[in-house]
Amino acid sequence: MKIIGDSGYQGIKNHHENSEHPIKKPKNRELTVEEKQYNKELSQRRIYIEHVNRRIKIFRICKEVYRNKRNRMDLRVKLVAALYNLMAPLRH
């Protein structure tokens, strides 16, 4: 499984070899044209999941601290995913 993260996941390579994240600009140097192109292509692949994340976070239970019993959390996340999928035809 491939993990594509944003710049907040810079250390993920230490834990998961099959991962990608944008290249940060080093101090005292600009990014090369190839590095900028890589970052642009990566962000174009990531944008779809970022849109899904935004829509899922409309449901407060998915964006705030979960304060209920942990064994019910899986069910509630699945219910939110089902609601998201039900709303999908309405978005287009």
N, C-alpha and C positions, 0 to 999 in steps of 0.2 A: 504494500500500500504506500502510495506517495503522499507526503504531507507538503502542502503549499501554505506558508505562513507569511505574515507581514514582518516588518522590520523589528517588531517586538520579540520575535522568535530567533534571534541571532544565535543562541547557544543550542538550538535543537539538533544541530549536526552531531553534537557529542552524544546524544541519546538515540537518534534515529538517522541512520545514514542516508536513507532514501527520502530526503527532504530538500525543499527549496525555499529560499527567502531572498528578498531584494538585497542588493549590494549597497552597503552604506558608503557615503563619501568619507574617505580618510582625511585626517587633518593635513593641512598644507598641500592638498592635491585635489583636483577636480576628477570626477568620474570620466572614464574614456567613453568614446562613442559606443563601443561594444557593450560596456557595462550599462550605459543608459538604455540601449536597445533591449538588453536582457531584462532590466527592471520594467520596461514598458510592456514587453511580452508577458512577463509574469503577472503584472497587474491586470492585464486584459483577461487572463485566465481566472484570476481571483475575484473579479468583480461580480460574477454570478452568485457565488456563495455569500459574498458580502450583502447582496440584495436580499437573499433568503434570511440571513441573520437579522437584518433590519426588520423584516416583516415578522419574524418569530418574536422579536423583542417587544412587539406591540402588546403581547400578552405579558402582563406584569409578573406572572409566576416564573417566566423564563429570564427576566432581566434583573430581578431582585434576589436577595438572599432567601433561599428556600427554608422555611421554618416549620414544615410539617414532618411527619414520619418519613424516614428515608426509604422504607420499603414501598411507599406509594409514589415516590418521585418518578420512577420509570413509567408508571401508568399515566401520570399527568403530562409528562413530556410527550408521550405517544398521542395523547388526546389533543395537545396543542398542534402536533404535526398533522394529525388528521384534519383539524379545523383549517390549518394553513392550506392543505391540499384541497379541501372542499371549496375554499375561497379562490383557488387558482383560476377556475374558468371565469370568475367574475372580474378578474383583473384585466382580462384581455378584451 
